[in-house]
């Protein structure tokens, strides 16, 4: 009988493959993950201003590499 792990380190340990669930505990710290610039809370009172605030958030996510650029 053999067992194939869904989560494993490739030879040399430079790459981890996660085929199962990756659980990160609440008090854990993830280093090296990109962070988006802060987006202030919207105070928009019109749809146009809300759209502008939302588009600013999308831009920050794209610049940080957290969202694919079109």
PQR file of N, CA, C, O and H, with PARSE charges and radii, in Angstrom:
ATOM      1  N   UNK A   1       0.847  -1.179   0.000 -0.4000 1.5000
ATOM      2  CA  UNK A   1       0.000   0.000   0.000 -0.0000 2.0000
ATOM      3  C   UNK A   1       0.891   1.240   0.000  0.5500 1.7000
ATOM      4  O   UNK A   1       1.878   1.295   0.734 -0.5500 1.4000
ATOM      5  N   UNK A   2       0.550   2.228  -0.814 -0.4000 1.5000
ATOM      6  CA  UNK A   2       1.321   3.469  -0.839 -0.0000 2.0000
ATOM      7  C   UNK A   2       0.400   4.643  -0.546  0.5500 1.7000
ATOM      8  O   UNK A   2      -0.824   4.548  -0.647 -0.5500 1.4000
ATOM      9  H   UNK A   2      -0.251   2.183  -1.411  0.4000 1.0000
ATOM     10  N   UNK A   3       1.028   5.750  -0.180 -0.4000 1.5000
ATOM     11  CA  UNK A   3       0.282   6.953   0.165 -0.0000 2.0000
ATOM     12  C   UNK A   3       0.874   8.119  -0.601  0.5500 1.7000
ATOM     13  O   UNK A   3       2.088   8.322  -0.575 -0.5500 1.4000
ATOM     14  H   UNK A   3       2.021   5.827  -0.098  0.4000 1.0000
ATOM     15  N   UNK A   4       0.046   8.883  -1.276 -0.4000 1.5000
ATOM     16  CA  UNK A   4       0.489  10.076  -1.980 -0.0000 2.0000
ATOM     17  C   UNK A   4      -0.064  11.290  -1.245  0.5500 1.7000
ATOM     18  O   UNK A   4      -1.277  11.461  -1.123 -0.5500 1.4000
ATOM     19  H   UNK A   4      -0.941   8.719  -1.296  0.4000 1.0000
ATOM     20  N   UNK A   5       0.840  12.125  -0.762 -0.4000 1.5000
ATOM     21  CA  UNK A   5       0.443  13.319  -0.023 -0.0000 2.0000
ATOM     22  C   UNK A   5       0.009  14.421  -0.981  0.5500 1.7000
ATOM     23  O   UNK A   5       0.626  14.615  -2.029 -0.5500 1.4000
ATOM     24  H   UNK A   5       1.825  11.986  -0.862  0.4000 1.0000
ATOM     25  N   UNK A   6      -1.050  15.144  -0.624 -0.4000 1.5000
ATOM     26  CA  UNK A   6      -1.492  16.277  -1.431 -0.0000 2.0000
ATOM     27  C   UNK A   6      -0.598  17.494  -1.212  0.5500 1.7000
ATOM     28  O   UNK A   6      -0.475  18.346  -2.092 -0.5500 1.4000
ATOM     29  H   UNK A   6      -1.551  14.986   0.227  0.4000 1.0000
ATOM     30  N   UNK A   7       0.019  17.573  -0.049 -0.4000 1.5000
ATOM     31  CA  UNK A   7       0.892  18.690   0.290 -0.0000 2.0000
ATOM     32  C   UNK A   7       2.306  18.149   0.443  0.5500 1.7000
ATOM     33  O   UNK A   7       2.540  17.235   1.234 -0.5500 1.4000
ATOM     34  H   UNK A   7      -0.080  16.881   0.666  0.4000 1.0000
ATOM     35  N   UNK A   8       3.241  18.703  -0.304 -0.4000 1.5000
ATOM     36  CA  UNK A   8       4.602  18.185  -0.227 -0.0000 2.0000
ATOM     37  C   UNK A   8       5.613  19.234  -0.673  0.5500 1.7000
ATOM     38  O   UNK A   8       5.268  20.212  -1.336 -0.5500 1.4000
ATOM     39  H   UNK A   8       3.050  19.445  -0.946  0.4000 1.0000
ATOM     40  N   UNK A   9       6.863  19.009  -0.297 -0.4000 1.5000
ATOM     41  CA  UNK A   9       7.981  19.837  -0.718 -0.0000 2.0000
ATOM     42  C   UNK A   9       8.672  19.134  -1.871  0.5500 1.7000
ATOM     43  O   UNK A   9       8.978  17.944  -1.786 -0.5500 1.4000
ATOM     44  H   UNK A   9       7.144  18.215   0.242  0.4000 1.0000
ATOM     45  N   UNK A  10       8.919  19.868  -2.950 -0.4000 1.5000
ATOM     46  CA  UNK A  10       9.651  19.275  -4.061 -0.0000 2.0000
ATOM     47  C   UNK A  10      11.111  19.129  -3.671  0.5500 1.7000
ATOM     48  O   UNK A  10      11.574  19.762  -2.723 -0.5500 1.4000
ATOM     49  H   UNK A  10       8.670  20.834  -3.019  0.4000 1.0000
ATOM     50  N   UNK A  11      11.825  18.304  -4.393 -0.4000 1.5000
ATOM     51  CA  UNK A  11      13.218  18.021  -4.071 -0.0000 2.0000
ATOM     52  C   UNK A  11      14.004  19.321  -3.942  0.5500 1.7000
ATOM     53  O   UNK A  11      13.934  20.190  -4.812 -0.5500 1.4000
ATOM     54  H   UNK A  11      11.448  17.789  -5.164  0.4000 1.0000
ATOM     55  N   UNK A  12      14.743  19.444  -2.862 -0.4000 1.5000
ATOM     56  CA  UNK A  12      15.511  20.651  -2.593 -0.0000 2.0000
ATOM     57  C   UNK A  12      14.777  21.617  -1.679  0.5500 1.7000
ATOM     58  O   UNK A  12      15.401  22.498  -1.087 -0.5500 1.4000
ATOM     59  H   UNK A  12      14.800  18.739  -2.155  0.4000 1.0000
ATOM     60  N   UNK A  13      13.473  21.471  -1.554 -0.4000 1.5000
ATOM     61  CA  UNK A  13      12.694  22.281  -0.626 -0.0000 2.0000
ATOM     62  C   UNK A  13      12.403  23.697  -1.076  0.5500 1.7000
ATOM     63  O   UNK A  13      11.854  24.482  -0.303 -0.5500 1.4000
ATOM     64  H   UNK A  13      12.966  20.755  -2.036  0.4000 1.0000
ATOM     65  N   UNK A  14      12.761  24.052  -2.323 -0.4000 1.5000
ATOM     66  CA  UNK A  14      12.523  25.416  -2.789 -0.0000 2.0000
ATOM     67  C   UNK A  14      11.073  25.671  -3.176  0.5500 1.7000
ATOM     68  O   UNK A  14      10.669  26.822  -3.342 -0.5500 1.4000
ATOM     69  H   UNK A  14      13.207  23.415  -2.951  0.4000 1.0000
ATOM     70  N   UNK A  15      10.292  24.616  -3.319 -0.4000 1.5000
ATOM     71  CA  UNK A  15       8.905  24.771  -3.755 -0.0000 2.0000
ATOM     72  C   UNK A  15       8.019  23.843  -2.949  0.5500 1.7000
ATOM     73  O   UNK A  15       8.299  22.651  -2.822 -0.5500 1.4000
ATOM     74  H   UNK A  15      10.620  23.681  -3.184  0.4000 1.0000
ATOM     75  N   UNK A  16       6.933  24.405  -2.399 -0.4000 1.5000
ATOM     76  CA  UNK A  16       5.913  23.609  -1.707 -0.0000 2.0000
ATOM     77  C   UNK A  16       4.695  23.526  -2.611  0.5500 1.7000
ATOM     78  O   UNK A  16       4.293  24.516  -3.222 -0.5500 1.4000
ATOM     79  H   UNK A  16       6.705  25.373  -2.502  0.4000 1.0000
ATOM     80  N   UNK A  17       4.120  22.351  -2.689 -0.4000 1.5000
ATOM     81  CA  UNK A  17       2.912  22.125  -3.472 -0.0000 2.0000
ATOM     82  C   UNK A  17       1.784  21.846  -2.491  0.5500 1.7000
ATOM     83  O   UNK A  17       1.871  20.933  -1.670 -0.5500 1.4000
ATOM     84  H   UNK A  17       4.448  21.546  -2.193  0.4000 1.0000
ATOM     85  N   UNK A  18       0.724  22.643  -2.585 -0.4000 1.5000
ATOM     86  CA  UNK A  18      -0.432  22.488  -1.707 -0.0000 2.0000
ATOM     87  C   UNK A  18      -1.593  21.998  -2.564  0.5500 1.7000
ATOM     88  O   UNK A  18      -2.163  22.759  -3.346 -0.5500 1.4000
ATOM     89  H   UNK A  18       0.653  23.385  -3.252  0.4000 1.0000
ATOM     90  N   UNK A  19      -1.933  20.737  -2.412 -0.4000 1.5000
ATOM     91  CA  UNK A  19      -3.051  20.163  -3.147 -0.0000 2.0000
ATOM     92  C   UNK A  19      -4.274  20.001  -2.264  0.5500 1.7000
ATOM     93  O   UNK A  19      -5.370  19.712  -2.743 -0.5500 1.4000
ATOM     94  H   UNK A  19      -1.470  20.119  -1.777  0.4000 1.0000
ATOM     95  N   UNK A  20      -4.072  20.190  -0.976 -0.4000 1.5000
ATOM     96  CA  UNK A  20      -5.168  20.124  -0.010 -0.0000 2.0000
ATOM     97  C   UNK A  20      -5.449  21.525   0.507  0.5500 1.7000
ATOM     98  O   UNK A  20      -5.174  22.510  -0.178 -0.5500 1.4000
ATOM     99  H   UNK A  20      -3.181  20.425  -0.587  0.4000 1.0000
ATOM    100  N   UNK A  21      -5.984  21.616   1.687 -0.4000 1.5000
ATOM    101  CA  UNK A  21      -6.304  22.908   2.291 -0.0000 2.0000
ATOM    102  C   UNK A  21      -5.074  23.470   2.996  0.5500 1.7000
ATOM    103  O   UNK A  21      -4.285  22.723   3.575 -0.5500 1.4000
ATOM    104  H   UNK A  21      -6.207  20.816   2.244  0.4000 1.0000
ATOM    105  N   UNK A  22      -4.918  24.778   2.944 -0.4000 1.5000
ATOM    106  CA  UNK A  22      -3.869  25.478   3.675 -0.0000 2.0000
ATOM    107  C   UNK A  22      -4.563  26.331   4.725  0.5500 1.7000
ATOM    108  O   UNK A  22      -5.237  27.305   4.391 -0.5500 1.4000
ATOM    109  H   UNK A  22      -5.558  25.385   2.473  0.4000 1.0000
ATOM    110  N   UNK A  23      -4.401  25.972   5.983 -0.4000 1.5000
ATOM    111  CA  UNK A  23      -5.041  26.707   7.067 -0.0000 2.0000
ATOM    112  C   UNK A  23      -3.998  27.603   7.720  0.5500 1.7000
ATOM    113  O   UNK A  23      -2.938  27.137   8.137 -0.5500 1.4000
ATOM    114  H   UNK A  23      -3.853  25.181   6.254  0.4000 1.0000
ATOM    115  N   UNK A  24      -4.308  28.888   7.803 -0.4000 1.5000
ATOM    116  CA  UNK A  24      -3.430  29.850   8.457 -0.0000 2.0000
ATOM    117  C   UNK A  24      -4.146  30.302   9.719  0.5500 1.7000
ATOM    118  O   UNK A  24      -5.204  30.927   9.657 -0.5500 1.4000
ATOM    119  H   UNK A  24      -5.170  29.266   7.463  0.4000 1.0000
ATOM    120  N   UNK A  25      -3.559  29.980  10.860 -0.4000 1.5000
ATOM    121  CA  UNK A  25      -4.178  30.326  12.137 -0.0000 2.0000
ATOM    122  C   UNK A  25      -4.260  31.834  12.319  0.5500 1.7000
ATOM    123  O   UNK A  25      -3.499  32.590  11.715 -0.5500 1.4000
ATOM    124  H   UNK A  25      -2.699  29.472  10.910  0.4000 1.0000
ATOM    125  N   UNK A  26      -5.197  32.257  13.163 -0.4000 1.5000
ATOM    126  CA  UNK A  26      -5.471  33.671  13.370 -0.0000 2.0000
ATOM    127  C   UNK A  26      -4.236  34.454  13.808  0.5500 1.7000
ATOM    128  O   UNK A  26      -4.064  35.600  13.395 -0.5500 1.4000
ATOM    129  H   UNK A  26      -5.815  31.642  13.653  0.4000 1.0000
ATOM    130  N   UNK A  27      -3.380  33.867  14.629 -0.4000 1.5000
ATOM    131  CA  UNK A  27      -2.209  34.584  15.141 -0.0000 2.0000
ATOM    132  C   UNK A  27      -0.963  34.379  14.278  0.5500 1.7000
ATOM    133  O   UNK A  27       0.128  34.804  14.657 -0.5500 1.4000
ATOM    134  H   UNK A  27      -3.520  32.935  14.964  0.4000 1.0000
ATOM    135  N   UNK A  28      -1.119  33.733  13.126 -0.4000 1.5000
ATOM    136  CA  UNK A  28       0.019  33.470  12.244 -0.0000 2.0000
ATOM    137  C   UNK A  28       0.424  34.731  11.488  0.5500 1.7000
ATOM    138  O   UNK A  28      -0.370  35.657  11.324 -0.5500 1.4000
ATOM    139  H   UNK A  28      -2.006  33.388  12.819  0.4000 1.0000
ATOM    140  N   UNK A  29       1.661  34.748  11.037 -0.4000 1.5000
ATOM    141  CA  UNK A  29       2.183  35.854  10.240 -0.0000 2.0000
ATOM    142  C   UNK A  29       2.636  35.286   8.902  0.5500 1.7000
ATOM    143  O   UNK A  29       3.407  34.327   8.860 -0.5500 1.4000
ATOM    144  H   UNK A  29       2.306  33.996  11.171  0.4000 1.0000
ATOM    145  N   UNK A  30       2.163  35.873   7.814 -0.4000 1.5000
ATOM    146  CA  UNK A  30       2.574  35.465   6.477 -0.0000 2.0000
ATOM    147  C   UNK A  30       3.519  36.540   5.956  0.5500 1.7000
ATOM    148  O   UNK A  30       3.128  37.695   5.786 -0.5500 1.4000
ATOM    149  H   UNK A  30       1.537  36.652   7.848  0.4000 1.0000
ATOM    150  N   UNK A  31       4.767  36.151   5.704 -0.4000 1.5000
ATOM    151  CA  UNK A  31       5.762  37.111   5.238 -0.0000 2.0000
ATOM    152  C   UNK A  31       5.925  37.013   3.730  0.5500 1.7000
ATOM    153  O   UNK A  31       5.719  35.952   3.140 -0.5500 1.4000
ATOM    154  H   UNK A  31       5.085  35.213   5.842  0.4000 1.0000
ATOM    155  N   UNK A  32       6.294  38.121   3.115 -0.4000 1.5000
ATOM    156  CA  UNK A  32       6.574  38.130   1.690 -0.0000 2.0000
ATOM    157  C   UNK A  32       5.351  38.256   0.807  0.5500 1.7000
ATOM    158  O   UNK A  32       5.470  38.225  -0.417 -0.5500 1.4000
ATOM    159  H   UNK A  32       6.461  38.983   3.595  0.4000 1.0000
ATOM    160  N   UNK A  33       4.184  38.396   1.400 -0.4000 1.5000
ATOM    161  CA  UNK A  33       2.945  38.524   0.637 -0.0000 2.0000
ATOM    162  C   UNK A  33       2.725  40.003   0.346  0.5500 1.7000
ATOM    163  O   UNK A  33       2.833  40.819   1.261 -0.5500 1.4000
ATOM    164  H   UNK A  33       4.087  38.421   2.395  0.4000 1.0000
ATOM    165  N   UNK A  34       2.419  40.382  -0.903 -0.4000 1.5000
ATOM    166  CA  UNK A  34       2.262  41.806  -1.213 -0.0000 2.0000
ATOM    167  C   UNK A  34       1.075  42.419  -0.481  0.5500 1.7000
ATOM    168  O   UNK A  34       0.060  41.762  -0.250 -0.5500 1.4000
ATOM    169  H   UNK A  34       2.332  39.719  -1.647  0.4000 1.0000
ATOM    170  N   UNK A  35       1.220  43.678  -0.123 -0.4000 1.5000
ATOM    171  CA  UNK A  35       0.158  44.402   0.554 -0.0000 2.0000
ATOM    172  C   UNK A  35      -0.292  45.563  -0.326  0.5500 1.7000
ATOM    173  O   UNK A  35       0.536  46.282  -0.884 -0.5500 1.4000
ATOM    174  H   UNK A  35       2.045  44.212  -0.310  0.4000 1.0000
ATOM    175  N   UNK A  36      -1.581  45.739  -0.446 -0.4000 1.5000
ATOM    176  CA  UNK A  36      -2.112  46.863  -1.210 -0.0000 2.0000
ATOM    177  C   UNK A  36      -2.064  48.120  -0.350  0.5500 1.7000
ATOM    178  O   UNK A  36      -2.154  48.060   0.876 -0.5500 1.4000
ATOM    179  H   UNK A  36      -2.254  45.155   0.007  0.4000 1.0000
ATOM    180  N   UNK A  37      -1.922  49.247  -1.017 -0.4000 1.5000
ATOM    181  CA  UNK A  37      -1.963  50.539  -0.332 -0.0000 2.0000
ATOM    182  C   UNK A  37      -3.335  50.709   0.325  0.5500 1.7000
ATOM    183  O   UNK A  37      -4.341  50.230  -0.199 -0.5500 1.4000
ATOM    184  H   UNK A  37      -1.849  49.296  -2.013  0.4000 1.0000
ATOM    185  N   UNK A  38      -3.371  51.382   1.458 -0.4000 1.5000
ATOM    186  CA  UNK A  38      -4.626  51.593   2.183 -0.0000 2.0000
ATOM    187  C   UNK A  38      -5.636  52.367   1.338  0.5500 1.7000
ATOM    188  O   UNK A  38      -5.284  53.325   0.649 -0.5500 1.4000
ATOM    189  H   UNK A  38      -2.554  51.771   1.883  0.4000 1.0000
ATOM    190  N   UNK A  39      -6.879  51.939   1.402 -0.4000 1.5000
ATOM    191  CA  UNK A  39      -7.983  52.649   0.759 -0.0000 2.0000
ATOM    192  C   UNK A  39      -8.846  53.227   1.866  0.5500 1.7000
ATOM    193  O   UNK A  39      -9.435  52.485   2.652 -0.5500 1.4000
ATOM    194  H   UNK A  39      -7.165  51.161   1.961  0.4000 1.0000
ATOM    195  N   UNK A  40      -8.921  54.545   1.929 -0.4000 1.5000
ATOM    196  CA  UNK A  40      -9.722  55.166   2.984 -0.0000 2.0000
ATOM    197  C   UNK A  40     -11.189  54.808   2.786  0.5500 1.7000
ATOM    198  O   UNK A  40     -11.630  54.532   1.670 -0.5500 1.4000
ATOM    199  H   UNK A  40      -8.443  55.148   1.290  0.4000 1.0000
ATOM    200  N   UNK A  41     -11.930  54.816   3.875 -0.4000 1.5000
ATOM    201  CA  UNK A  41     -13.360  54.519   3.797 -0.0000 2.0000
ATOM    202  C   UNK A  41     -14.060  55.565   2.945  0.5500 1.7000
ATOM    203  O   UNK A  41     -13.766  56.758   3.029 -0.5500 1.4000
ATOM    204  H   UNK A  41     -11.572  55.039   4.781  0.4000 1.0000
ATOM    205  N   UNK A  42     -14.972  55.108   2.141 -0.4000 1.5000
ATOM    206  CA  UNK A  42     -15.689  56.002   1.243 -0.0000 2.0000
ATOM    207  C   UNK A  42     -16.675  56.873   2.016  0.5500 1.7000
ATOM    208  O   UNK A  42     -17.376  56.407   2.915 -0.5500 1.4000
ATOM    209  H   UNK A  42     -15.211  54.139   2.073  0.4000 1.0000
ATOM    210  N   UNK A  43     -16.705  58.131   1.645 -0.4000 1.5000
ATOM    211  CA  UNK A  43     -17.711  59.059   2.173 -0.0000 2.0000
ATOM    212  C   UNK A  43     -18.590  59.555   1.023  0.5500 1.7000
ATOM    213  O   UNK A  43     -19.233  60.601   1.115 -0.5500 1.4000
ATOM    214  H   UNK A  43     -16.136  58.509   0.915  0.4000 1.0000
ATOM    215  N   UNK A  44     -18.599  58.783  -0.054 -0.4000 1.5000
ATOM    216  CA  UNK A  44     -19.325  59.174  -1.259 -0.0000 2.0000
ATOM    217  C   UNK A  44     -20.811  59.341  -0.973  0.5500 1.7000
ATOM    218  O   UNK A  44     -21.421  58.561  -0.242 -0.5500 1.4000
ATOM    219  H   UNK A  44     -18.077  57.933  -0.129  0.4000 1.0000
ATOM    220  N   UNK A  45     -21.360  60.369  -1.567 -0.4000 1.5000
ATOM    221  CA  UNK A  45     -22.800  60.620  -1.444 -0.0000 2.0000
ATOM    222  C   UNK A  45     -23.493  60.527  -2.802  0.5500 1.7000
ATOM    223  O   UNK A  45     -24.708  60.696  -2.907 -0.5500 1.4000
ATOM    224  H   UNK A  45     -20.865  61.002  -2.161  0.4000 1.0000
ATOM    225  N   UNK A  46     -22.698  60.254  -3.837 -0.4000 1.5000
ATOM    226  CA  UNK A  46     -23.267  60.068  -5.173 -0.0000 2.0000
ATOM    227  C   UNK A  46     -22.718  58.771  -5.760  0.5500 1.7000
ATOM    228  O   UNK A  46     -21.667  58.282  -5.345 -0.5500 1.4000
ATOM    229  H   UNK A  46     -21.712  60.116  -3.751  0.4000 1.0000
ATOM    230  N   UNK A  47     -23.430  58.233  -6.712 -0.4000 1.5000
ATOM    231  CA  UNK A  47     -22.981  57.018  -7.394 -0.0000 2.0000
ATOM    232  C   UNK A  47     -21.648  57.274  -8.098  0.5500 1.7000
ATOM    233  O   UNK A  47     -20.766  56.416  -8.085 -0.5500 1.4000
ATOM    234  H   UNK A  47     -24.284  58.630  -7.050  0.4000 1.0000
ATOM    235  N   UNK A  48     -21.500  58.438  -8.705 -0.4000 1.5000
ATOM    236  CA  UNK A  48     -20.256  58.757  -9.418 -0.0000 2.0000
ATOM    237  C   UNK A  48     -19.057  58.740  -8.467  0.5500 1.7000
ATOM    238  O   UNK A  48     -18.013  58.178  -8.796 -0.5500 1.4000
ATOM    239  H   UNK A  48     -22.217  59.135  -8.716  0.4000 1.0000
ATOM    240  N   UNK A  49     -19.205  59.348  -7.300 -0.4000 1.5000
ATOM    241  CA  UNK A  49     -18.097  59.365  -6.339 -0.0000 2.0000
ATOM    242  C   UNK A  49     -17.821  57.968  -5.783  0.5500 1.7000
ATOM    243  O   UNK A  49     -16.668  57.611  -5.541 -0.5500 1.4000
ATOM    244  H   UNK A  49     -20.054  59.804  -7.033  0.4000 1.0000
ATOM    245  N   UNK A  50     -18.870  57.183  -5.582 -0.4000 1.5000
ATOM    246  CA  UNK A  50     -18.684  55.809  -5.118 -0.0000 2.0000
ATOM    247  C   UNK A  50     -17.936  54.989  -6.172  0.5500 1.7000
ATOM    248  O   UNK A  50     -17.062  54.189  -5.840 -0.5500 1.4000
ATOM    249  H   UNK A  50     -19.807  57.472  -5.778  0.4000 1.0000
ATOM    250  N   UNK A  51     -18.286  55.194  -7.439 -0.4000 1.5000
ATOM    251  CA  UNK A  51     -17.582  54.524  -8.541 -0.0000 2.0000
ATOM    252  C   UNK A  51     -16.113  54.912  -8.539  0.5500 1.7000
ATOM    253  O   UNK A  51     -15.248  54.055  -8.722 -0.5500 1.4000
ATOM    254  H   UNK A  51     -18.996  55.844  -7.709  0.4000 1.0000
ATOM    255  N   UNK A  52     -15.821  56.180  -8.335 -0.4000 1.5000
ATOM    256  CA  UNK A  52     -14.434  56.642  -8.304 -0.0000 2.0000
ATOM    257  C   UNK A  52     -13.666  56.005  -7.145  0.5500 1.7000
ATOM    258  O   UNK A  52     -12.516  55.601  -7.310 -0.5500 1.4000
ATOM    259  H   UNK A  52     -16.523  56.876  -8.186  0.4000 1.0000
ATOM    260  N   UNK A  53     -14.299  55.915  -5.975 -0.4000 1.5000
ATOM    261  CA  UNK A  53     -13.653  55.279  -4.822 -0.0000 2.0000
ATOM    262  C   UNK A  53     -13.389  53.800  -5.103  0.5500 1.7000
ATOM    263  O   UNK A  53     -12.320  53.283  -4.778 -0.5500 1.4000
ATOM    264  H   UNK A  53     -15.234  56.244  -5.841  0.4000 1.0000
ATOM    265  N   UNK A  54     -14.355  53.130  -5.700 -0.4000 1.5000
ATOM    266  CA  UNK A  54     -14.209  51.712  -6.013 -0.0000 2.0000
ATOM    267  C   UNK A  54     -13.093  51.488  -7.036  0.5500 1.7000
ATOM    268  O   UNK A  54     -12.290  50.567  -6.892 -0.5500 1.4000
ATOM    269  H   UNK A  54     -15.224  53.550  -5.964  0.4000 1.0000
ATOM    270  N   UNK A  55     -13.048  52.332  -8.065 -0.4000 1.5000
ATOM    271  CA  UNK A  55     -11.996  52.212  -9.074 -0.0000 2.0000
ATOM    272  C   UNK A  55     -10.621  52.481  -8.470  0.5500 1.7000
ATOM    273  O   UNK A  55      -9.634  51.880  -8.895 -0.5500 1.4000
ATOM    274  H   UNK A  55     -13.700  53.080  -8.182  0.4000 1.0000
ATOM    275  N   UNK A  56     -10.543  53.375  -7.487 -0.4000 1.5000
ATOM    276  CA  UNK A  56      -9.272  53.625  -6.797 -0.0000 2.0000
ATOM    277  C   UNK A  56      -8.825  52.369  -6.055  0.5500 1.7000
ATOM    278  O   UNK A  56      -7.638  52.044  -6.043 -0.5500 1.4000
ATOM    279  H   UNK A  56     -11.345  53.864  -7.142  0.4000 1.0000
ATOM    280  N   UNK A  57      -9.765  51.668  -5.439 -0.4000 1.5000
ATOM    281  CA  UNK A  57      -9.446  50.414  -4.753 -0.0000 2.0000
ATOM    282  C   UNK A  57      -8.949  49.366  -5.747  0.5500 1.7000
ATOM    283  O   UNK A  57      -7.954  48.690  -5.486 -0.5500 1.4000
ATOM    284  H   UNK A  57     -10.729  51.932  -5.449  0.4000 1.0000
ATOM    285  N   UNK A  58      -9.629  49.228  -6.874 -0.4000 1.5000
ATOM    286  CA  UNK A  58      -9.201  48.269  -7.892 -0.0000 2.0000
ATOM    287  C   UNK A  58      -7.791  48.579  -8.377  0.5500 1.7000
ATOM    288  O   UNK A  58      -6.988  47.665  -8.564 -0.5500 1.4000
ATOM    289  H   UNK A  58     -10.437  49.778  -7.086  0.4000 1.0000
ATOM    290  N   UNK A  59      -7.483  49.847  -8.582 -0.4000 1.5000
ATOM    291  CA  UNK A  59      -6.142  50.247  -9.018 -0.0000 2.0000
ATOM    292  C   UNK A  59      -5.099  49.849  -7.989  0.5500 1.7000
ATOM    293  O   UNK A  59      -4.039  49.341  -8.354 -0.5500 1.4000
ATOM    294  H   UNK A  59      -8.135  50.589  -8.430  0.4000 1.0000
ATOM    295  N   UNK A  60      -5.377  50.069  -6.714 -0.4000 1.5000
ATOM    296  CA  UNK A  60      -4.424  49.716  -5.656 -0.0000 2.0000
ATOM    297  C   UNK A  60      -4.199  48.213  -5.594  0.5500 1.7000
ATOM    298  O   UNK A  60      -3.074  47.768  -5.367 -0.5500 1.4000
ATOM    299  H   UNK A  60      -6.238  50.482  -6.417  0.4000 1.0000
ATOM    300  N   UNK A  61      -5.245  47.427  -5.791 -0.4000 1.5000
ATOM    301  CA  UNK A  61      -5.098  45.972  -5.801 -0.0000 2.0000
ATOM    302  C   UNK A  61      -4.248  45.510  -6.983  0.5500 1.7000
ATOM    303  O   UNK A  61      -3.433  44.597  -6.848 -0.5500 1.4000
ATOM    304  H   UNK A  61      -6.159  47.788  -5.976  0.4000 1.0000
ATOM    305  N   UNK A  62      -4.437  46.139  -8.137 -0.4000 1.5000
ATOM    306  CA  UNK A  62      -3.654  45.780  -9.322 -0.0000 2.0000
ATOM    307  C   UNK A  62      -2.189  46.171  -9.158  0.5500 1.7000
ATOM    308  O   UNK A  62      -1.298  45.395  -9.504 -0.5500 1.4000
ATOM    309  H   UNK A  62      -5.099  46.881  -8.247  0.4000 1.0000
ATOM    310  N   UNK A  63      -1.934  47.364  -8.635 -0.4000 1.5000
ATOM    311  CA  UNK A  63      -0.557  47.827  -8.432 -0.0000 2.0000
ATOM    312  C   UNK A  63       0.181  46.916  -7.458  0.5500 1.7000
ATOM    313  O   UNK A  63       1.375  46.668  -7.625 -0.5500 1.4000
ATOM    314  H   UNK A  63      -2.658  47.994  -8.354  0.4000 1.0000
ATOM    315  N   UNK A  64      -0.518  46.417  -6.444 -0.4000 1.5000
ATOM    316  CA  UNK A  64       0.098  45.530  -5.448 -0.0000 2.0000
ATOM    317  C   UNK A  64       0.298  44.112  -5.987  0.5500 1.7000
ATOM    318  O   UNK A  64       0.952  43.293  -5.342 -0.5500 1.4000
ATOM    319  H   UNK A  64      -1.488  46.619  -6.308  0.4000 1.0000
ATOM    320  N   UNK A  65      -0.258  43.821  -7.158 -0.4000 1.5000
ATOM    321  CA  UNK A  65      -0.121  42.487  -7.730 -0.0000 2.0000
ATOM    322  C   UNK A  65      -1.135  41.498  -7.196  0.5500 1.7000
ATOM    323  O   UNK A  65      -0.952  40.289  -7.337 -0.5500 1.4000
ATOM    324  H   UNK A  65      -0.789  44.487  -7.682  0.4000 1.0000
ATOM    325  N   UNK A  66      -2.202  41.992  -6.584 -0.4000 1.5000
ATOM    326  CA  UNK A  66      -3.232  41.123  -6.020 -0.0000 2.0000
ATOM    327  C   UNK A  66      -4.390  40.894  -6.974  0.5500 1.7000
ATOM    328  O   UNK A  66      -5.274  40.081  -6.704 -0.5500 1.4000
ATOM    329  H   UNK A  66      -2.350  42.974  -6.469  0.4000 1.0000
ATOM    330  N   UNK A  67      -4.385  41.616  -8.097 -0.4000 1.5000
ATOM    331  CA  UNK A  67      -5.435  41.458  -9.097 -0.0000 2.0000
ATOM    332  C   UNK A  67      -4.776  41.572 -10.466  0.5500 1.7000
ATOM    333  O   UNK A  67      -3.883  42.394 -10.672 -0.5500 1.4000
ATOM    334  H   UNK A  67      -3.667  42.276  -8.317  0.4000 1.0000
ATOM    335  N   UNK A  68      -5.222  40.749 -11.384 -0.4000 1.5000
ATOM    336  CA  UNK A  68      -4.657  40.768 -12.731 -0.0000 2.0000
ATOM    337  C   UNK A  68      -4.979  42.083 -13.423  0.5500 1.7000
ATOM    338  O   UNK A  68      -6.103  42.580 -13.350 -0.5500 1.4000
ATOM    339  H   UNK A  68      -5.947  40.082 -11.216  0.4000 1.0000
ATOM    340  N   UNK A  69      -3.973  42.643 -14.098 -0.4000 1.5000
ATOM    341  CA  UNK A  69      -4.167  43.865 -14.872 -0.0000 2.0000
ATOM    342  C   UNK A  69      -4.712  43.465 -16.236  0.5500 1.7000
ATOM    343  O   UNK A  69      -4.249  42.496 -16.838 -0.5500 1.4000
ATOM    344  H   UNK A  69      -3.060  42.239 -14.157  0.4000 1.0000
ATOM    345  N   UNK A  70      -5.687  44.207 -16.713 -0.4000 1.5000
ATOM    346  CA  UNK A  70      -6.336  43.870 -17.996 -0.0000 2.0000
ATOM    347  C   UNK A  70      -5.363  43.899 -19.147  0.5500 1.7000
ATOM    348  O   UNK A  70      -5.747  43.641 -20.287 -0.5500 1.4000
ATOM    349  H   UNK A  70      -6.063  44.994 -16.224  0.4000 1.0000
TER
END
